[in-house]
């Protein structure tokens, strides 16, 4: 069964590579992030709250469940596990593939959470509690979109530039990396830029994850089920 599923996935991937335009603005992660922002923009334009419904509640819960799930997995489990299993360059390559999907997914889930919230609670009707949650969800969407549209492509590009220099200079050990940082001005500039923007990306990811914890606590406080 697993082999058949993998075969189907490989076929879909090959068809995608052969038929889908390769322009960055048509890449699925970019379109997904743009769609999330568009959904929130539509919700912002509504001045009257929609009636309470199962569909609206489902979309909101899907947003918080998905957002918390993917961010917890990437933050607490995935990265720490594979970092111990792979070499420096292998880890970087795997992360570059995971991060694109992760940040786009984060943007979609953040858009679902905020958009569904705004449809039920337009800004002009916000109470103090609604304001607290609304602002938090706006911050989460901003952090996800920043990572998906700006920081992740930039960090990935800098990472591969840095890895190429390390490969050409046969730098494999910590001492080799330190030598490159000390003696190669181009490598030092790229490495410094990578460290800067990667740090900003990590902080942005932690902000997003922190909002997911706050969102869960908010819902637990308002919707007691036990």
C-alpha positions in Angstrom: 0.0 0.0 0.0 2.8 2.4 0.9 4.6 1.7 -2.4 1.4 2.5 -4.4 0.9 5.8 -2.5 4.5 6.8 -3.1 4.2 6.0 -6.7 1.1 8.2 -7.0 2.9 11.0 -5.2 5.9 10.7 -7.5 3.6 10.8 -10.6 1.8 13.9 -9.3 5.2 15.6 -8.6 6.5 14.8 -12.1 3.4 16.1 -13.8 3.6 19.2 -11.7 7.3 19.8 -12.7 6.5 19.3 -16.4 3.3 21.3 -16.7 3.2 24.0 -14.0 4.9 27.3 -14.9 8.1 27.8 -12.9 7.6 31.6 -12.3 8.0 32.4 -8.6 4.7 34.3 -8.5 2.9 31.1 -9.7 4.5 28.8 -7.2 1.8 27.1 -5.0 3.3 28.3 -1.7 3.2 31.9 -2.9 -0.4 31.5 -4.2 -1.5 29.9 -1.0 0.0 32.8 1.1 -1.6 35.3 -1.2 -4.9 33.5 -1.0 -4.8 33.6 2.8 -4.2 37.4 2.7 -7.0 37.7 0.2 -9.5 35.8 2.4 -8.6 38.1 5.4 -9.0 41.1 3.1 -12.5 39.9 2.1 -13.4 39.4 5.8 -12.2 42.9 6.7 -14.4 44.4 4.0 -17.5 43.0 5.7 -19.2 45.4 8.1 -22.0 43.0 9.4 -21.3 39.8 11.3 -22.4 36.6 9.7 -24.7 34.3 11.7 -23.2 31.7 13.9 -22.9 28.4 12.1 -21.1 25.1 12.1 -19.2 26.0 9.0 -17.8 29.2 10.5 -16.8 27.4 13.7 -15.2 24.6 11.7 -13.1 27.0 9.7 -11.9 28.7 12.8 -11.1 25.5 14.7 -9.4 24.2 11.6 -7.2 27.3 11.6 -6.1 27.0 15.2 -5.7 23.2 15.2 -3.7 23.2 12.0 -1.6 26.3 13.0 -0.8 24.8 16.4 -0.1 21.3 15.0 2.3 22.3 12.3 4.1 24.9 14.4 4.5 22.6 17.3 5.8 19.8 15.1 8.4 22.0 13.4 9.4 23.9 16.5 9.6 21.1 19.0 10.0 17.8 17.1 11.0 17.8 13.5 14.0 20.2 13.5 15.6 18.8 16.6 15.2 15.2 15.4 16.7 15.5 11.9 19.5 17.9 13.0 21.0 14.9 14.9 20.5 12.5 12.0 21.8 14.5 9.0 25.0 16.3 8.0 25.1 20.1 7.9 24.3 20.3 4.2 21.8 17.5 4.2 19.9 19.2 7.0 19.9 22.5 5.2 18.5 20.9 2.0 15.8 19.1 3.8 14.8 22.2 5.8 14.7 24.3 2.6 12.0 21.9 1.3 10.1 21.6 4.6 10.1 25.3 5.4 8.5 26.3 2.1 5.5 24.1 2.8 5.5 24.9 6.5 5.4 28.7 6.2 2.8 28.6 3.4 0.6 26.2 5.5 1.1 28.5 8.5 -0.1 31.5 6.5 -3.2 29.5 5.3 -4.1 28.4 8.8 -3.5 31.9 10.2 -5.7 33.3 7.4 -8.5 30.8 8.3 -8.3 31.7 12.0 -8.3 35.5 11.4 -10.7 35.5 8.5 -13.4 33.4 10.2 -13.0 35.5 13.3 -13.5 38.7 11.4 -16.6 37.4 9.6 -18.2 36.7 13.0 -16.7 39.7 14.7 -16.1 42.7 12.4 -13.6 45.2 13.8 -16.3 47.8 14.5 -18.0 45.4 16.9 -14.9 44.3 18.9 -15.1 44.1 22.7 -12.0 44.1 24.9 -11.7 40.3 24.6 -12.3 40.3 20.9 -9.7 43.0 20.5 -7.1 40.9 22.4 -7.7 37.9 20.2 -8.0 39.9 17.0 -4.7 41.6 17.5 -3.0 38.4 18.3 -4.4 36.7 15.2 -3.3 39.7 13.1 0.2 39.3 14.5 0.2 35.6 13.8 -0.8 36.2 10.1 1.8 38.9 9.8 4.5 36.6 11.1 3.5 33.8 8.8 3.2 35.9 5.7 6.6 37.6 6.5 8.3 34.2 6.7 6.4 32.7 3.7 6.8 35.6 1.2 10.0 37.3 2.3 12.3 35.7 4.8 12.1 32.0 3.8 13.0 32.7 0.1 15.8 35.0 1.2 17.2 32.7 3.8 17.1 29.7 1.5 19.0 31.6 -1.2 21.7 32.7 1.2 21.9 29.2 2.6 22.6 27.7 -0.8 25.1 30.5 -1.6 26.9 29.7 1.6 26.8 25.9 1.0 28.2 26.3 -2.5 31.3 28.2 -1.2 31.8 25.6 1.5 31.6 22.8 -1.1 34.1 24.5 -3.5 36.5 25.1 -0.6 36.0 21.6 0.8 35.0 23.0 4.2 33.5 20.1 6.2 34.6 20.5 9.7 34.1 23.2 12.3 37.7 24.3 11.9 37.2 24.6 8.1 34.1 26.8 8.6 36.0 29.0 11.0 38.8 29.4 8.6 36.4 30.4 5.8 34.7 32.9 8.1 38.1 34.4 8.9 39.8 34.4 5.5 37.0 34.6 2.9 35.3 38.1 2.8 32.5 37.0 0.5 31.7 34.0 2.6 31.8 36.1 5.7 29.3 38.6 4.3 26.9 35.8 3.1 27.2 34.0 6.4 26.5 37.1 8.4 23.4 37.9 6.3 22.2 34.3 6.6 22.6 34.4 10.4 20.8 37.7 10.6 17.8 36.8 8.5 17.6 33.3 9.8 17.4 34.7 13.3 14.6 37.1 12.3 12.8 34.1 10.7 13.2 32.0 13.9 11.8 34.9 16.1 8.9 35.3 13.7 8.2 31.6 13.8 8.3 31.6 17.6 5.9 34.6 17.7 3.5 32.6 15.4 3.8 29.6 17.7 3.3 31.7 20.8 0.0 33.1 19.4 -1.2 29.5 18.8 -0.8 28.8 22.5 -2.6 32.0 23.4 -5.4 31.2 21.0 -5.9 27.7 22.5 -5.9 29.2 26.0 -8.4 31.8 24.9 -10.8 29.2 23.5 -10.4 27.0 26.5 -11.3 29.9 28.7 -14.4 30.9 26.7 -15.6 27.5 25.7 -15.3 25.2 28.7 -16.0 21.6 27.8 -15.2 19.9 31.0 
